[in-house]
Amino acid sequence: MDLVDLQRYPIDDPSKPEPRALVAAGRTALAAAGSFTLPGFIAPPALKHMREEANRLAAGGFHRTGMRN
C-alpha cells in the first residue's frame, strides 16, 4: 500500500519536473502565506488504515482532564 497518492503527487522520482514544480510551488506558498497544503496527499487506503490504527490505539493514550494554563 502506498502512503502517498502518487497519481496526484508524483514525487517518487525527484529528477523529474513534476516533483521539482511541487517543491517550487510549496516554497512560494510558504513564503507568501506561511503554509502549504496538499489535498489528497495521503492515499485513501492508507488514510483509512491510519484512522483504524489511531482508533484502536486511542484508548491507551495519555488523557488529562484537569485545567492548565
C-alpha positions in Angstrom: 0.0 0.0 0.0 1.4 3.4 -1.0 1.2 6.0 1.7 1.3 8.9 -0.8 -1.2 9.3 -3.7 1.5 9.1 -6.4 -1.0 9.6 -9.1 -1.9 13.0 -7.8 1.6 13.9 -6.4 4.2 12.0 -8.5 7.1 12.6 -6.0 8.7 9.2 -6.4 11.4 10.4 -8.8 12.9 13.8 -7.8 14.8 14.1 -11.0 11.5 14.6 -12.9 10.0 18.0 -13.4 6.7 17.3 -11.5 8.3 16.9 -8.1 10.5 19.9 -8.6 7.5 22.0 -9.6 5.7 20.9 -6.5 8.6 21.9 -4.3 8.8 25.2 -6.0 5.1 25.8 -5.5 5.5 24.8 -1.9 8.3 27.2 -1.3 6.3 30.0 -2.9 3.3 29.3 -0.8 5.3 29.1 2.4 7.0 32.4 1.6 3.7 34.1 0.8 1.3 32.6 3.3 3.3 30.6 5.8 1.6 27.3 4.9 1.3 24.9 2.0 -1.5 22.3 1.8 -1.5 19.1 -0.3 -5.1 18.0 -0.5 -5.3 14.2 -1.0 -1.6 13.7 -0.4 -2.2 10.7 1.7 -3.7 7.9 -0.4 -7.3 7.0 0.6 -6.4 3.3 1.6 -3.5 4.5 3.7 -5.7 7.2 5.4 -8.3 4.5 6.2 -5.6 2.3 7.7 -4.2 5.2 9.7 -7.7 6.1 11.1 -8.3 2.5 12.1 -5.0 2.2 13.8 -5.5 5.5 15.6 -8.9 4.5 16.8 -7.5 1.1 18.0 -4.7 2.8 19.9 -6.6 5.8 21.3 -7.7 4.0 24.5 -4.0 3.5 25.5 -3.1 7.2 25.1 -2.5 9.7 27.8 -5.5 11.7 28.9 -5.7 14.7 31.2 -8.9 16.2 32.3 -7.6 18.9 34.7 -7.2 22.6 33.7 -3.8 24.1 32.8 -2.6 27.4 31.7 
